[in-house]
Amino acid sequence: MGHIQRRAKDRWRARYVDPDGTERSKTFPRKLDAERFLVSVETDKLRGLYLDPSLGRVGFATYAIEWLEAQPVRPGTRHVYDSYLRNWILPALKGRALAAIRPTEIRGLIKKADAGLAPVTVRGIHNLLSTIFASAVADGYIAKNPCSTTAPPKPLRARVVPLEVAHVEALMNSIQPRCRPMVALGAGCGLRLGEVLGLRLHRVHFLARELDVAEQVVLNPGSPPTLAPPKTRRSVRTVPLPSMVASELAAYLEAYPVRDKDGLLFRSRHGTPLWSSWFYQWVWQPAVIAADLPPGTRFHELRHFYASALIRSGESVKTVQAALGHATAVETLETYASLWPDAPERTRAAVDALFGPAMGGDRKQPGLHTADGL
Protein backbone atom coordinates (compact mmCIF):
# COMPACT_ATOMS: atom_id res chain seq x y z
CA MET A 1 0.00 0.00 0.00
CA GLY A 2 1.23 3.51 -0.77
CA HIS A 3 1.56 6.41 1.62
CA ILE A 4 1.20 10.17 1.58
CA GLN A 5 3.76 12.82 2.55
CA ARG A 6 3.20 16.50 3.11
CA ARG A 7 5.73 18.40 1.02
CA ALA A 8 4.69 22.01 1.54
CA LYS A 9 1.78 24.02 2.86
CA ASP A 10 -0.57 22.98 0.04
CA ARG A 11 1.34 20.08 -1.57
CA TRP A 12 0.84 16.39 -0.84
CA ARG A 13 2.89 13.61 -2.43
CA ALA A 14 1.37 10.18 -2.98
CA ARG A 15 4.02 7.45 -3.12
CA TYR A 16 3.43 3.89 -4.29
CA VAL A 17 5.17 0.87 -5.83
CA ASP A 18 4.10 -0.26 -9.31
CA PRO A 19 3.71 -3.94 -10.32
CA ASP A 20 7.32 -4.02 -11.55
CA GLY A 21 8.61 -2.98 -8.13
CA THR A 22 9.48 0.59 -9.15
CA GLU A 23 8.64 3.28 -6.60
CA ARG A 24 6.64 6.16 -8.09
CA SER A 25 5.04 9.34 -6.82
CA LYS A 26 2.61 12.06 -7.81
CA THR A 27 1.93 15.40 -6.12
CA PHE A 28 -1.50 16.92 -5.41
CA PRO A 29 -2.74 20.21 -3.93
CA ARG A 30 -5.09 18.42 -1.50
CA LYS A 31 -4.55 15.42 0.75
CA LEU A 32 -7.97 14.04 -0.27
CA ASP A 33 -6.92 13.99 -3.94
CA ALA A 34 -3.74 12.12 -3.06
CA GLU A 35 -5.69 9.56 -1.06
CA ARG A 36 -8.16 8.98 -3.89
CA PHE A 37 -5.30 8.57 -6.33
CA LEU A 38 -3.66 5.89 -4.17
CA VAL A 39 -6.95 4.01 -3.89
CA SER A 40 -7.37 4.05 -7.69
CA VAL A 41 -3.79 2.85 -8.17
CA GLU A 42 -4.22 -0.05 -5.76
CA THR A 43 -7.55 -0.97 -7.36
CA ASP A 44 -6.02 -0.99 -10.85
CA LYS A 45 -3.13 -3.13 -9.61
CA LEU A 46 -5.53 -5.69 -8.13
CA ARG A 47 -7.59 -5.80 -11.35
CA GLY A 48 -4.56 -5.98 -13.61
CA LEU A 49 -5.46 -2.61 -15.15
CA TYR A 50 -2.50 -0.59 -13.93
CA LEU A 51 -0.73 1.45 -16.60
CA ASP A 52 2.80 2.76 -16.33
CA PRO A 53 2.33 6.53 -16.81
CA SER A 54 5.71 6.84 -18.51
CA LEU A 55 4.57 4.57 -21.36
CA GLY A 56 1.80 6.97 -22.31
CA ARG A 57 4.43 9.62 -22.95
CA VAL A 58 5.99 7.55 -25.74
CA GLY A 59 5.64 9.35 -29.07
CA PHE A 60 2.97 8.07 -31.44
CA ALA A 61 5.42 8.07 -34.36
CA THR A 62 7.92 5.95 -32.43
CA TYR A 63 5.30 3.41 -31.47
CA ALA A 64 3.62 3.32 -34.92
CA ILE A 65 6.88 2.65 -36.77
CA GLU A 66 7.83 -0.08 -34.28
CA TRP A 67 4.34 -1.57 -34.60
CA LEU A 68 4.52 -1.69 -38.41
CA GLU A 69 7.92 -3.37 -38.40
CA ALA A 70 6.54 -6.14 -36.17
CA GLN A 71 3.50 -6.94 -38.33
CA PRO A 72 3.55 -10.21 -40.33
CA VAL A 73 1.88 -8.70 -43.41
CA ARG A 74 2.55 -9.01 -47.12
CA PRO A 75 4.93 -6.56 -48.78
CA GLY A 76 2.04 -4.99 -50.69
CA THR A 77 0.04 -4.45 -47.51
CA ARG A 78 3.11 -3.06 -45.75
CA HIS A 79 3.59 -0.63 -48.63
CA VAL A 80 -0.02 0.61 -48.27
CA TYR A 81 0.33 1.01 -44.49
CA ASP A 82 3.60 2.87 -44.92
CA SER A 83 1.96 5.21 -47.43
CA TYR A 84 -0.93 5.96 -45.05
CA LEU A 85 1.50 6.69 -42.21
CA ARG A 86 3.91 8.86 -44.21
CA ASN A 87 1.37 10.90 -46.14
CA TRP A 88 -1.50 11.33 -43.70
CA ILE A 89 -1.14 10.00 -40.17
CA LEU A 90 2.35 11.00 -39.05
CA PRO A 91 2.18 14.57 -40.43
CA ALA A 92 -1.01 15.13 -38.40
CA LEU A 93 0.20 13.49 -35.18
CA LYS A 94 3.89 14.36 -35.37
CA GLY A 95 5.42 15.01 -31.96
CA ARG A 96 2.32 13.84 -30.09
CA ALA A 97 2.50 11.37 -27.20
CA LEU A 98 0.25 8.30 -27.33
CA ALA A 99 -1.73 9.23 -24.22
CA ALA A 100 -2.17 12.86 -25.32
CA ILE A 101 -4.07 12.13 -28.56
CA ARG A 102 -7.80 12.74 -28.29
CA PRO A 103 -10.77 11.69 -30.46
CA THR A 104 -11.16 15.29 -31.67
CA GLU A 105 -7.72 15.15 -33.29
CA ILE A 106 -8.61 11.86 -34.99
CA ARG A 107 -11.82 13.38 -36.37
CA GLY A 108 -9.87 16.35 -37.71
CA LEU A 109 -7.38 14.04 -39.44
CA ILE A 110 -10.17 11.99 -41.01
CA LYS A 111 -12.05 15.12 -42.12
CA LYS A 112 -8.94 16.42 -43.87
CA ALA A 113 -8.35 13.06 -45.59
CA ASP A 114 -12.02 12.86 -46.60
CA ALA A 115 -11.68 16.12 -48.51
CA GLY A 116 -9.18 14.68 -50.97
CA LEU A 117 -9.37 10.89 -50.91
CA ALA A 118 -11.81 8.18 -51.91
CA PRO A 119 -14.07 6.92 -49.08
CA VAL A 120 -12.49 3.47 -49.13
CA THR A 121 -9.03 5.03 -48.65
CA VAL A 122 -10.29 7.22 -45.79
CA ARG A 123 -11.66 4.13 -44.04
CA GLY A 124 -8.36 2.38 -44.63
CA ILE A 125 -6.49 5.20 -42.89
CA HIS A 126 -8.91 5.15 -39.96
CA ASN A 127 -8.75 1.37 -39.67
CA LEU A 128 -4.94 1.51 -39.56
CA LEU A 129 -5.03 4.22 -36.88
CA SER A 130 -7.53 2.27 -34.80
CA THR A 131 -5.49 -0.92 -35.10
CA ILE A 132 -2.32 0.85 -33.93
CA PHE A 133 -4.09 2.37 -30.92
CA ALA A 134 -5.76 -0.96 -30.10
CA SER A 135 -2.30 -2.53 -30.03
CA ALA A 136 -1.09 0.27 -27.74
CA VAL A 137 -3.99 -0.52 -25.38
CA ALA A 138 -3.11 -4.23 -25.42
CA ASP A 139 0.56 -3.39 -24.75
CA GLY A 140 -0.36 -1.27 -21.73
CA TYR A 141 0.69 2.09 -23.16
CA ILE A 142 -2.76 3.70 -22.99
CA ALA A 143 -6.07 2.86 -21.35
CA LYS A 144 -8.47 3.59 -24.21
CA ASN A 145 -8.50 3.65 -27.99
CA PRO A 146 -9.27 7.24 -29.13
CA CYS A 147 -10.56 5.88 -32.46
CA SER A 148 -13.39 3.89 -30.87
CA THR A 149 -15.94 6.65 -31.55
CA THR A 150 -14.47 8.30 -34.65
CA ALA A 151 -15.11 5.89 -37.52
CA PRO A 152 -16.25 7.63 -40.73
CA PRO A 153 -19.59 6.51 -42.16
CA LYS A 154 -19.45 3.53 -44.46
CA PRO A 155 -19.64 4.54 -48.12
CA LEU A 156 -22.80 3.43 -49.87
CA ARG A 157 -22.22 0.27 -51.84
CA ALA A 158 -23.00 0.61 -55.51
CA ARG A 159 -25.87 -1.65 -56.51
CA VAL A 160 -24.53 -4.70 -58.32
CA VAL A 161 -25.94 -5.01 -61.83
CA PRO A 162 -24.60 -8.32 -63.16
CA LEU A 163 -23.68 -8.90 -66.78
CA GLU A 164 -26.07 -10.80 -69.01
CA VAL A 165 -25.16 -14.14 -70.60
CA ALA A 166 -24.89 -12.38 -73.96
CA HIS A 167 -22.30 -10.00 -72.48
CA VAL A 168 -20.13 -12.85 -71.22
CA GLU A 169 -20.35 -14.63 -74.56
CA ALA A 170 -19.38 -11.41 -76.33
CA LEU A 171 -16.33 -11.05 -74.08
CA MET A 172 -15.26 -14.65 -74.71
CA ASN A 173 -15.55 -14.09 -78.46
CA SER A 174 -13.77 -10.72 -78.39
CA ILE A 175 -10.84 -11.47 -76.13
CA GLN A 176 -7.55 -12.90 -77.39
CA PRO A 177 -8.05 -16.67 -77.94
CA ARG A 178 -5.26 -17.50 -75.51
CA CYS A 179 -7.12 -15.64 -72.76
CA ARG A 180 -10.60 -16.99 -73.53
CA PRO A 181 -10.53 -19.57 -70.67
CA MET A 182 -9.72 -16.76 -68.22
CA VAL A 183 -13.14 -15.25 -68.94
CA ALA A 184 -14.70 -18.68 -68.47
CA LEU A 185 -13.00 -19.10 -65.07
CA GLY A 186 -14.25 -15.72 -63.91
CA ALA A 187 -17.83 -16.21 -65.09
CA GLY A 188 -18.14 -19.96 -64.46
CA CYS A 189 -16.17 -20.37 -61.22
CA GLY A 190 -16.17 -16.89 -59.69
CA LEU A 191 -12.39 -16.59 -59.54
CA ARG A 192 -10.78 -13.20 -58.98
CA LEU A 193 -8.27 -12.07 -61.60
CA GLY A 194 -5.31 -12.76 -59.30
CA GLU A 195 -6.66 -16.27 -58.63
CA VAL A 196 -7.03 -16.92 -62.37
CA LEU A 197 -3.49 -15.73 -63.04
CA GLY A 198 -2.20 -17.95 -60.22
CA LEU A 199 -4.05 -21.12 -61.25
CA ARG A 200 -1.82 -24.16 -61.74
CA LEU A 201 -2.57 -27.32 -63.69
CA HIS A 202 -2.53 -29.70 -60.73
CA ARG A 203 -5.24 -27.58 -59.06
CA VAL A 204 -7.72 -28.49 -61.83
CA HIS A 205 -9.40 -31.87 -61.30
CA PHE A 206 -11.23 -32.71 -64.52
CA LEU A 207 -12.52 -36.12 -63.37
CA ALA A 208 -13.84 -34.78 -60.06
CA ARG A 209 -15.17 -31.71 -61.90
CA GLU A 210 -13.75 -29.23 -59.43
CA LEU A 211 -10.74 -26.97 -58.98
CA ASP A 212 -8.80 -25.72 -55.98
CA VAL A 213 -8.20 -22.03 -55.38
CA ALA A 214 -5.01 -22.02 -53.34
CA GLU A 215 -2.77 -19.33 -54.85
CA GLN A 216 -2.94 -15.98 -56.55
CA VAL A 217 -0.57 -13.65 -58.36
CA VAL A 218 0.42 -10.64 -56.25
CA LEU A 219 2.25 -7.47 -57.23
CA ASN A 220 4.76 -6.02 -54.80
CA PRO A 221 6.26 -2.56 -55.44
CA GLY A 222 9.53 -2.84 -57.33
CA SER A 223 9.21 -6.59 -57.90
CA PRO A 224 7.83 -8.83 -60.67
CA PRO A 225 4.57 -10.76 -60.11
CA THR A 226 4.86 -13.66 -57.67
CA LEU A 227 2.64 -16.49 -56.45
CA ALA A 228 1.31 -16.27 -52.91
CA PRO A 229 -1.56 -17.74 -50.88
CA PRO A 230 -4.86 -15.84 -51.00
CA LYS A 231 -5.25 -12.98 -48.56
CA THR A 232 -7.74 -14.74 -46.26
CA ARG A 233 -8.32 -18.33 -45.20
CA ARG A 234 -11.82 -18.27 -46.65
CA SER A 235 -10.39 -17.50 -50.07
CA VAL A 236 -8.69 -20.91 -50.08
CA ARG A 237 -11.51 -23.04 -51.41
CA THR A 238 -12.64 -25.76 -53.80
CA VAL A 239 -15.25 -24.78 -56.38
CA PRO A 240 -17.28 -26.88 -58.84
CA LEU A 241 -15.95 -27.04 -62.41
CA PRO A 242 -18.85 -26.55 -64.86
CA SER A 243 -18.71 -28.32 -68.21
CA MET A 244 -18.37 -25.01 -70.05
CA VAL A 245 -15.23 -24.09 -68.10
CA ALA A 246 -13.79 -27.61 -68.35
CA SER A 247 -14.24 -27.58 -72.14
CA GLU A 248 -12.54 -24.20 -72.47
CA LEU A 249 -9.60 -25.35 -70.31
CA ALA A 250 -9.26 -28.64 -72.20
CA ALA A 251 -9.16 -26.84 -75.56
CA TYR A 252 -6.65 -24.35 -74.16
CA LEU A 253 -4.35 -27.08 -72.82
CA GLU A 254 -4.46 -28.87 -76.15
CA ALA A 255 -3.39 -25.70 -77.95
CA TYR A 256 -0.95 -24.49 -75.27
CA PRO A 257 0.41 -27.46 -73.29
CA VAL A 258 1.84 -26.67 -69.85
CA ARG A 259 5.44 -27.84 -69.72
CA ASP A 260 6.84 -25.75 -66.88
CA LYS A 261 7.45 -27.49 -63.57
CA ASP A 262 5.28 -25.09 -61.58
CA GLY A 263 2.32 -25.90 -63.86
CA LEU A 264 1.16 -22.29 -64.16
CA LEU A 265 -1.62 -22.16 -66.78
CA PHE A 266 -1.30 -18.54 -67.85
CA ARG A 267 2.07 -16.87 -68.25
CA SER A 268 3.81 -14.23 -70.31
CA ARG A 269 5.86 -14.91 -73.43
CA HIS A 270 8.91 -14.85 -71.18
CA GLY A 271 7.52 -17.65 -69.02
CA THR A 272 6.78 -15.44 -66.00
CA PRO A 273 3.43 -14.85 -64.26
CA LEU A 274 1.29 -12.26 -66.00
CA TRP A 275 1.07 -8.69 -64.74
CA SER A 276 -2.56 -7.85 -63.96
CA SER A 277 -1.93 -4.28 -65.15
CA TRP A 278 -0.62 -5.58 -68.49
CA PHE A 279 -3.64 -7.86 -68.82
CA TYR A 280 -6.05 -4.99 -68.21
CA GLN A 281 -4.37 -2.63 -70.65
CA TRP A 282 -3.55 -4.93 -73.56
CA VAL A 283 -6.08 -7.75 -73.26
CA TRP A 284 -9.13 -6.86 -71.18
CA GLN A 285 -9.86 -3.27 -72.24
CA PRO A 286 -9.66 -4.03 -76.00
CA ALA A 287 -12.02 -6.98 -75.44
CA VAL A 288 -14.49 -4.77 -73.54
CA ILE A 289 -14.51 -2.27 -76.39
CA ALA A 290 -14.90 -4.99 -79.03
CA ALA A 291 -17.79 -6.53 -77.04
CA ASP A 292 -19.50 -3.11 -76.97
CA LEU A 293 -19.58 -2.99 -73.15
CA PRO A 294 -19.18 0.18 -71.03
CA PRO A 295 -15.51 1.31 -70.81
CA GLY A 296 -15.39 0.83 -67.02
CA THR A 297 -16.35 -2.85 -67.13
CA ARG A 298 -13.93 -4.77 -64.88
CA PHE A 299 -12.88 -8.39 -64.78
CA HIS A 300 -14.58 -8.47 -61.36
CA GLU A 301 -17.94 -8.12 -63.16
CA LEU A 302 -17.54 -11.78 -64.16
CA ARG A 303 -17.44 -12.68 -60.48
CA HIS A 304 -20.69 -10.76 -59.95
CA PHE A 305 -22.17 -12.67 -62.89
CA TYR A 306 -21.22 -15.95 -61.20
CA ALA A 307 -22.73 -14.85 -57.87
CA SER A 308 -25.97 -13.79 -59.58
CA ALA A 309 -26.22 -17.17 -61.29
CA LEU A 310 -25.96 -18.96 -57.93
CA ILE A 311 -28.54 -16.66 -56.34
CA ARG A 312 -31.01 -17.06 -59.22
CA SER A 313 -30.72 -20.83 -58.88
CA GLY A 314 -31.83 -20.57 -55.24
CA GLU A 315 -28.50 -21.20 -53.47
CA SER A 316 -28.22 -20.12 -49.84
CA VAL A 317 -26.12 -17.25 -48.56
CA LYS A 318 -23.63 -19.70 -47.01
CA THR A 319 -23.24 -21.54 -50.31
CA VAL A 320 -22.58 -18.33 -52.21
CA GLN A 321 -20.17 -17.18 -49.50
CA ALA A 322 -18.17 -20.42 -49.72
CA ALA A 323 -18.08 -20.37 -53.52
CA LEU A 324 -16.81 -16.78 -53.62
CA GLY A 325 -14.39 -17.14 -50.71
CA HIS A 326 -15.88 -14.24 -48.75
CA ALA A 327 -14.67 -13.86 -45.17
CA THR A 328 -18.21 -13.71 -43.76
CA ALA A 329 -21.80 -14.21 -44.85
CA VAL A 330 -22.39 -10.55 -43.94
CA GLU A 331 -19.96 -9.53 -46.70
CA THR A 332 -21.91 -11.65 -49.17
CA LEU A 333 -25.23 -10.19 -48.11
CA GLU A 334 -23.97 -6.59 -48.17
CA THR A 335 -22.58 -7.07 -51.67
CA TYR A 336 -25.48 -8.95 -53.27
CA ALA A 337 -28.52 -8.07 -51.11
CA SER A 338 -30.28 -6.51 -54.10
CA LEU A 339 -30.07 -9.77 -56.06
CA TRP A 340 -31.92 -11.91 -53.51
CA PRO A 341 -35.75 -11.91 -53.69
CA ASP A 342 -37.15 -9.64 -50.99
CA ALA A 343 -38.97 -11.05 -47.96
CA PRO A 344 -42.55 -10.18 -49.03
CA GLU A 345 -42.00 -11.82 -52.41
CA ARG A 346 -40.68 -15.01 -50.76
CA THR A 347 -43.53 -15.01 -48.26
CA ARG A 348 -46.20 -14.72 -50.94
CA ALA A 349 -44.53 -17.45 -52.99
CA ALA A 350 -44.33 -19.77 -49.96
CA VAL A 351 -48.03 -19.40 -49.09
CA ASP A 352 -49.17 -19.65 -52.72
CA ALA A 353 -47.14 -22.85 -53.07
CA LEU A 354 -49.17 -24.36 -50.22
CA PHE A 355 -52.66 -23.24 -51.24
CA GLY A 356 -52.40 -23.01 -54.98
CA PRO A 357 -54.59 -20.44 -56.82
CA ALA A 358 -56.17 -17.73 -54.67
CA MET A 359 -59.47 -18.70 -53.01
CA GLY A 360 -62.66 -17.29 -54.45
CA GLY A 361 -63.70 -13.95 -53.06
CA ASP A 362 -67.21 -15.27 -52.08
CA ARG A 363 -65.88 -18.20 -50.05
CA LYS A 364 -66.19 -17.74 -46.30
CA GLN A 365 -62.89 -18.02 -44.47
CA PRO A 366 -62.79 -20.18 -41.33
CA GLY A 367 -63.02 -18.19 -38.12
CA LEU A 368 -64.69 -15.12 -39.73
CA HIS A 369 -68.43 -14.46 -39.15
CA THR A 370 -70.89 -11.79 -40.13
CA ALA A 371 -72.59 -9.61 -37.58
CA ASP A 372 -75.87 -11.59 -38.05
CA GLY A 373 -74.16 -14.76 -36.89
CA LEU A 374 -72.97 -13.33 -33.63
Summary of the structure (lengths in Angstrom):
residues: 374
radius of gyration: 30.4
end to end distance: 81.4
largest distance: 97.1
contacts: 993
relative contact order: 0.08
helix: 52%
strand: 11%
